[in-house]
Amino acid sequence: MKFTITSILLSLTLISNAQIPDWTKSTCDGTEYNMRTELNRGNAVLMDFSAMWCTPCNIIAPETEQTWQNFDSGNNHLMVFGFLYQDNSFNISDCHDQQTWSLAHGITYPVFTDIEDVLFEYADAYSTNGSVGFPWLLLFLPGNSEHPEEYLAYKGHDINEVNQILQDVWTPQLGINEITYEEKTLIKIVDQLGRNTSYKPNTALIYVYSDGSTKKVFTME
């Protein structure tokens, strides 16, 4: 259901380009990205701070991937970056964690590990008392005639609100009438060996969805 974003728009936090913390990070395959470069290219930037132990982070990860795909996987003026903070044991993330995380959720957007420096800098700039809850989503939009400089359009935990801002604020600036958000459906369940199966309690399963994403499921009964 489409909801009004009047209150969201009224609370947009306007931050000048000079004040937005810059960062340069490399993915585990060695590809380097820079915040200022993406904004200067006219790209909106969605930053997703997550942790592997965080249940809500695991829930929204496939939805964030869908947002990335809705904008042609970085080829239609939206860059999505995952910032993976910790593993399931609260250790700082590494490349093994990134591979596990991306595979579990079908993630194809860039994901960075060992990101404490960026997290703390952005928490200091955009949170109360430097405290944040995961997942923490930050959406930055490039400047336009109304806002000459880049600005923070959203901070919070709801990917649906991010999608609504992209739909109602960002896509009109791009001259796009509407982005189609596909409803993903479960197409099969497989076991750890990739064999088709059905739902079973107390068993590690992998759910495969119509958009290509996957989710590891283990339900105790």
C-alpha positions as CSV (number, residue, x, y, z in Angstrom):
1,M,0.0,0.0,0.0
2,K,1.3,3.4,-0.9
3,F,1.6,5.7,2.0
4,T,2.0,9.4,2.3
5,I,5.6,10.8,2.6
6,T,4.6,14.3,3.5
7,S,6.0,14.0,7.0
8,I,9.2,12.4,5.6
9,L,9.7,15.2,3.1
10,L,9.1,17.8,5.7
11,S,11.8,16.3,7.9
12,L,14.5,16.0,5.2
13,T,17.8,16.8,6.7
14,L,19.6,19.2,4.4
15,I,23.4,18.7,4.6
16,S,25.7,20.5,2.2
17,N,28.2,18.6,0.1
18,A,31.1,19.9,2.1
19,Q,29.6,18.5,5.3
20,I,28.8,15.0,4.0
21,P,31.6,12.7,5.3
22,D,33.6,11.4,2.5
23,W,34.9,7.8,2.3
24,T,36.8,5.5,0.0
25,K,36.4,1.8,0.4
26,S,37.3,-1.3,-1.6
27,T,35.2,-4.5,-1.9
28,C,36.8,-7.8,-1.3
29,D,37.4,-8.2,-5.1
30,G,39.4,-5.0,-5.1
31,T,36.9,-2.6,-6.7
32,E,37.3,0.9,-5.1
33,Y,34.4,3.3,-4.6
34,N,34.3,6.9,-3.3
35,M,31.3,8.7,-1.8
36,R,32.1,12.1,-3.3
37,T,32.7,10.6,-6.7
38,E,29.3,8.9,-6.8
39,L,27.5,12.1,-5.8
40,N,29.4,14.2,-8.3
41,R,28.3,11.7,-11.0
42,G,24.7,12.6,-10.2
43,N,24.0,9.3,-8.4
44,A,21.7,8.9,-5.4
45,V,23.6,6.9,-2.8
46,L,21.9,4.4,-0.4
47,M,24.2,3.3,2.5
48,D,23.0,0.2,4.4
49,F,24.8,-0.5,7.7
50,S,24.1,-4.0,8.9
51,A,25.4,-6.8,11.1
52,M,25.1,-10.5,10.6
53,W,23.7,-11.1,14.1
54,C,20.9,-8.6,13.4
55,T,17.6,-10.3,12.6
56,P,16.0,-7.2,10.9
57,C,19.2,-6.8,8.8
58,N,18.8,-10.3,7.5
59,I,15.1,-9.6,6.7
60,I,15.6,-6.5,4.7
61,A,18.8,-7.5,2.8
62,P,16.9,-9.2,-0.1
63,E,14.6,-6.1,-0.3
64,T,17.6,-3.8,-0.5
65,E,18.9,-6.0,-3.3
66,Q,15.6,-5.6,-5.1
67,T,15.9,-1.8,-4.8
68,W,19.4,-2.1,-6.4
69,Q,18.0,-4.1,-9.2
70,N,15.0,-1.8,-9.7
71,F,17.5,0.9,-10.7
72,D,19.4,-1.4,-13.1
73,S,22.1,-2.5,-10.6
74,G,23.9,0.8,-10.4
75,N,23.3,1.9,-14.1
76,N,20.3,4.1,-13.5
77,H,21.5,6.8,-11.0
78,L,21.3,4.9,-7.8
79,M,24.2,3.3,-6.0
80,V,23.6,0.9,-3.1
81,F,26.5,0.1,-0.7
82,G,26.4,-2.4,2.1
83,F,28.5,-1.7,5.2
84,L,28.8,-5.0,7.1
85,Y,29.8,-4.2,10.6
86,Q,30.1,-7.5,12.6
87,D,29.7,-11.3,12.1
88,N,27.4,-13.5,14.2
89,S,29.9,-13.6,17.0
90,F,30.2,-9.8,17.2
91,N,33.6,-9.8,15.6
92,I,34.6,-7.1,13.0
93,S,33.5,-8.4,9.6
94,D,36.0,-9.8,7.0
95,C,35.8,-11.0,3.4
96,H,34.7,-14.5,4.5
97,D,31.7,-12.9,6.2
98,Q,30.9,-10.8,3.2
99,Q,30.9,-13.8,0.9
100,T,28.6,-15.7,3.4
101,W,26.3,-12.7,3.7
102,S,26.0,-11.9,0.0
103,L,25.4,-15.6,-0.9
104,A,22.8,-16.1,1.8
105,H,20.7,-13.1,0.6
106,G,21.5,-13.0,-3.1
107,I,23.3,-9.7,-2.8
108,T,25.0,-8.3,-5.9
109,Y,25.5,-4.6,-4.8
110,P,28.9,-3.7,-3.3
111,V,29.4,-4.8,0.3
112,F,32.3,-3.5,2.4
113,T,33.9,-5.1,5.5
114,D,35.9,-3.7,8.4
115,I,33.8,-0.5,8.2
116,E,34.1,0.8,11.8
117,D,35.7,4.1,10.7
118,V,32.8,4.9,8.3
119,L,30.1,3.8,10.7
120,F,31.5,5.9,13.6
121,E,31.9,9.0,11.4
122,Y,28.4,8.8,10.0
123,A,26.9,8.0,13.4
124,D,28.6,11.1,14.8
125,A,27.2,13.2,12.0
126,Y,23.7,11.8,11.7
127,S,22.7,10.2,15.0
128,T,21.8,11.3,18.5
129,N,24.8,10.8,20.8
130,G,26.5,8.6,18.2
131,S,24.1,5.7,18.8
132,V,22.4,3.9,16.0
133,G,20.3,0.7,15.6
134,F,20.7,-1.8,12.8
135,P,19.9,-1.9,10.0
136,W,20.7,1.8,9.6
137,L,19.8,3.2,6.2
138,L,21.0,6.6,4.9
139,L,19.8,7.9,1.5
140,F,21.7,10.8,-0.1
141,L,20.4,12.6,-3.2
142,P,22.4,14.8,-5.5
143,G,21.6,18.5,-5.7
144,N,18.9,20.0,-8.0
145,S,17.2,23.3,-8.6
146,E,15.5,23.2,-5.2
147,H,18.5,21.9,-3.3
148,P,21.7,23.1,-5.0
149,E,23.9,20.8,-3.0
150,E,23.7,17.1,-2.1
151,Y,21.5,16.3,0.9
152,L,20.5,13.6,3.3
153,A,17.0,12.5,2.2
154,Y,16.4,9.7,4.7
155,K,17.9,8.1,7.8
156,G,16.2,5.2,9.6
157,H,15.5,1.5,9.4
158,D,12.7,1.1,6.8
159,I,13.5,0.1,3.2
160,N,9.9,0.7,2.2
161,E,10.3,4.4,3.2
162,V,13.5,4.6,1.2
163,N,11.7,3.1,-1.8
164,Q,8.9,5.6,-1.5
165,I,11.3,8.6,-1.5
166,L,13.0,7.2,-4.5
167,Q,9.7,6.8,-6.2
168,D,8.2,10.2,-5.3
169,V,11.3,12.4,-5.2
170,W,14.2,10.8,-7.1
171,T,12.6,9.2,-10.1
172,P,10.7,12.4,-11.2
173,Q,14.1,14.2,-11.2
174,L,15.4,11.5,-13.6
175,G,12.4,11.9,-15.9
176,I,11.1,8.4,-14.9
177,N,7.4,8.2,-14.3
178,E,7.5,5.1,-12.1
179,I,9.8,2.3,-11.1
180,T,8.1,-1.1,-11.0
181,Y,8.7,-2.9,-7.8
182,E,8.3,-6.6,-8.4
183,E,6.6,-8.9,-5.9
184,K,9.0,-11.7,-5.3
185,T,7.6,-15.2,-4.6
186,L,9.1,-18.4,-3.2
187,I,9.8,-20.8,-6.1
188,K,11.5,-23.7,-4.3
189,I,13.1,-24.9,-1.2
190,V,16.4,-26.8,-1.3
191,D,18.6,-28.5,1.4
192,Q,22.3,-27.7,2.0
193,L,23.2,-30.0,-0.9
194,G,21.0,-28.2,-3.3
195,R,18.3,-30.9,-3.5
196,N,14.7,-29.9,-3.8
197,T,12.7,-30.5,-0.7
198,S,9.8,-29.1,1.3
199,Y,9.6,-27.2,4.6
200,K,11.0,-29.2,7.6
201,P,11.5,-27.9,11.1
202,N,14.8,-28.3,12.8
203,T,16.5,-28.5,9.4
204,A,18.8,-26.0,7.6
205,L,17.0,-25.0,4.4
206,I,17.5,-22.5,1.6
207,Y,14.6,-20.6,0.2
208,V,15.0,-19.6,-3.4
209,Y,12.9,-16.6,-4.7
210,S,11.7,-15.5,-8.1
211,D,14.1,-12.6,-8.2
212,G,17.1,-14.9,-7.8
213,S,17.6,-14.1,-4.1
214,T,18.0,-16.8,-1.5
215,K,17.5,-17.0,2.2
216,K,18.8,-19.5,4.8
217,V,16.0,-20.7,7.1
218,F,16.2,-22.8,10.3
219,T,13.1,-23.1,12.4
220,M,13.2,-24.9,15.7
221,E,10.0,-26.7,16.8
